[in-house]
Amino acid sequence: MRILLIGAGGVGSAVVPIAARRDFFEQVIVCDYVPERARRAVDRVGDQRFVAVGRSVDAGDRAMVEALVRETGATHVLNAVDPRFVLPIFEAALAAGADYLDMAMSLSQPHPERPYELPGVKLGDEQFARAADWEAAGRLALVGIGVEPGLSDVFARYAADELFDEIDEIGVRDGANLVVEGYAFAPSFSIWTTIEECLNPPVVWERGRGWYTTPPFSEPETFVFPEGIGPVECVNVEHEEVVLIPRWIDAGRVTFKYGLGAEFIEVLQVLHKIGLDRTDPVRVGGVEVSPRDVVAACLPDPATLGDRMHGKTCAGTWVRGRGKDGAPREVYLYHVVDNAESMARDGAQAVVWQTAINPVVALELLAAGVWRGAGVLGPEAFPPRPFLDLLVDYASPWGVREG
């Protein structure tokens, strides 16, 4: 297995030390728009199986990416950049005859007339539209294999296979008690992606109704997270799990709720009100710039915040229904990462580390032939137990809370 890792930012740079402890691959080729970032990621591990591409690689240039896949002989392309670059990388991998993995899917477009009632173009629609082409080529696009989406979807599959006979609701719930010292406002993940997720109309799935949308930050609830994190107010946010899970798992309802907090929501609402969430360029002093890119440039790089960050982050899937014995059952399957531990282990802050470990686990299962397939498939399409067992083998345990 020869892996082309596209993107050496927070998540991409965390993939490298995680993978360096494993022996399932021949080579990992790391590239980035800024070549020095790829070089730093490779130099950190001092492992000859990792090489950096010494020139700038534009993830938005399909032809450039396709040529690089062919040049490197990559068998698998791991996309670790912002979701706006999903389609050119996805298409380049198919054209070059490589398998593909990502941690976020192609972007959505709101319904033009009724954005808070009906979905327009959903997350991943443009990728699933190409499923027949991937299947005909005998190639696999494993989409949404980070932590959320990714591990959360594996949890949903595990619950459906091993814990429940009938599922009334699957709700992905994400919360944390992370604190970043020295900043009034410092998101722990890409602000570009966070704005995209949080200000788009959230999608909900219901049996008999299908997918529908709501206004941003709808249906607030207080969810109690495990391992000392405690109660966090969570709200509906647009996320891939809601479009992935119903494709493979029979459930009455599917939601995704994110523990943002009142201050974070207020900041996002202000950015939206004054137009700083826009991606289309505006002219400033003779130069065209994207307002959202300006916001991202003004905030600290999440990958650099680990030394100032304290606390834990939790990703998990809450499931309610009837268990294998026919009795009512409610569980929360979860994965917690302590920032102090991820920094000590790999020099990566908790949120990016928790995202990065999951595609590495998936790649190892693909290399072993335990996971296999062709087409455009989500994590739900594969057996969950080998993934969860291997996650423990990576010294990153998961848990189940009843009730």
FENVENJO-V912718 format. One record per residue. PSI is psi in whole degrees, -180 to 180 (NA if undefined). Layout:
psi = [PSI PSI]
//
This chain:
psi = [126 118 126 111 114 109 119 37 -147 -54 -47 -42 -24 -29 -39 -55 -31 -48 -31 -21 -2 165 24 -5 160 -45 147 121 122 130 161 162 -33 102 -30 -31 -41 -42 -43 -42 -41 -43 -29 -33 -20 42 124 -12 -14 130 149 140 127 8 163 135 120 108 -18 -4 99 -45 -41 -44 -44 -45 -38 -39 -45 -43 -40 -13 28 134 -23 136 122 114 114 35 178 150 -16 -17 7 -52 -47 -36 -45 -47 -38 -41 -44 -46 -34 -2 29 154 162 141 142 171 0 152 173 148 157 167 125 154 134 -28 -35 66 -25 19 -42 143 150 -109 120 162 130 -8 -41 -25 -45 -26 -20 11 -42 -35 -41 -41 -42 -33 -7 24 154 130 104 105 146 54 43 -132 -47 102 163 -99 -38 -36 -37 -43 -43 -43 -42 -44 -43 -38 -40 -16 -26 146 -29 132 122 -41 140 122 113 131 125 127 164 165 30 139 133 115 142 -1 137 -32 118 94 145 -1 171 121 -32 -49 -39 -44 -45 -47 -44 -26 -11 156 125 148 139 146 135 138 133 -16 -30 -151 138 169 164 171 155 147 32 167 56 142 155 121 134 115 151 178 40 -3 -47 -163 135 135 128 147 160 135 144 128 154 -30 -36 -26 -19 -52 -47 -16 -26 -17 133 113 151 -33 145 130 164 125 138 134 90 -41 151 -41 -44 -45 -42 -42 -46 -39 -39 -44 -40 -43 -36 7 12 -1 -5 148 -20 139 150 153 126 112 38 2 138 127 150 125 -39 -36 -34 -45 -46 -38 -26 -18 157 147 122 -30 -20 3 -6 -40 -20 -2 141 146 -167 155 144 130 137 174 119 131 135 137 -143 128 -176 -21 3 -7 154 141 148 126 157 114 131 163 121 137 128 128 -37 -37 -44 -34 -42 -35 -48 8 29 136 159 -42 -44 -35 -43 -33 -42 -30 -31 -43 -27 -44 -45 -41 -39 -39 -37 -41 -35 -9 8 -42 132 155 174 149 -165 108 143 172 -26 -17 -2 156 130 -31 -44 -36 -49 -37 -41 -34 -41 -39 -26 9 41 79 159 167 166 127 125 144 NA]
//
